[in-house]
Amino acid sequence: QLLLALSDSTSATDQLAFLEDHGRSLVNHGRLGEASKVWDLCARMGRDLKLPLRAASCALSALDALDWLGIDTQGARWRVHLAQTLDAAQGKSPVMAYQRANLLWHTIAAERDRGAR
């Protein structure tokens, strides 16, 4: 499935959507390490293909999964990844504003959790 989804006959947007969803599926089956690799590929491909909204969506999926699992040791790299992707993007779409708000929420939650220890 992965090879078919990443073939030249599949649009870049569909490829990235598949990778994001595949990462979620891996997490749901307890394979966070593999999911992180898939989301990293998705985010890097999205940036390289000039599709920052898809790249940011992959990074947000990673942050949401880590939050859901209560893992705070890996969130910093995804917050940086997301911030760099959003900073490099041009435009001010409502989706980007939503993603920036999510990044802010994840950053505040991480600081709150760090202070609670």
N, C-alpha and C positions, 0 to 999 in steps of 0.2 A: 504494500500500500504506500509506503513512504517513497519508494522509487517512482511509482506511478504519479504520485502527487507532485513530485519535484521534476517531472519530465518537462521538456521544452513545449509540449502541447498544452500545458496547464498555465494559466495566467499567473503572474507574480502575486497578485492579490489573493488568488485562491491558494497558491502555495503557502503563503504566510498564514492564512486563516487555518489551513490544515495543520501546520506546525504548531500554532497556538493551541488548537483543540487537541492535538495529539499529546502535547505536554500536559494538558489538564487530565487527559485519560491516564497517562502514566502516573501522575500524582495520585489519582483515585485508586490506582492499583499498588500504591506503596513504593513507587520507583521515582523518588524525588531527584536523585542524582541524574538519572537519564532525562527526566523532565527538564531539569536545569540546562542540560546540554542542548536539548531541542529548542528551548526558549532563547538560549543564547544565539543559536544559529538563526532563529527567526528574527531576533532583534538586529543582528548584524546584517542579515540579508535585506531587511527592511530599510536600514540606513543606506546600504550600498545601492539599493534600487530606487532610492529617493522616495520611499513610502514611509515617512516618519510616523504616521498615525498607526500603521500596522506594527511597526517596530515598537512603538510605545505600548501598544496593546499587549504585545508579548511580554514586555517587562512588567506591566501591571498584573498580568496573569501570574507571573512568578511571585510578585509581592503578595498578591491575594492568597496564593497557596501557602506561602511561608507564614502569613498571618493566621490563616485558618489552622495550620498545624502547630502554631505556637513556637515557631523556630525564628529566633531573632538574630542569630549569628550570621546569617547570609543576606539579610535584607539590605545592608549598607551598599553592597556592590550593585544591587538591582536599583536602588534609589539613585545612585550615581549614573548608572546606565540610562535610566529613564530621564533624569535631568539633562544629561548630555544630548539625548535624542530630541527632547523637546526644545532645548536651546538652539540646536542646529536647524530645526524645522523653521520654515517660513510660513507666515500666515497666522491668523488668530481665529480659527474655526471654533465653533461651540464644542466640538469633540476634544480639541486641544485644551480648551479651558477646563473641561471635565477631567482630562488626564492630569493637568496641573493641580487641580483640586485634590485628586486622588493621591498624587505625589505628596502634597502638603499634609494630607491626612496620615499617610504612612510615616512621614518624617516626624510629625507630632506624636503619633502613637509610639514610635521607637524611642523618642526622647522621654516620654512618660514612663515607658516600661523600664528604661535604663535608670531613671530616677527612683523608681519603686523598689529597686534592689537594694 
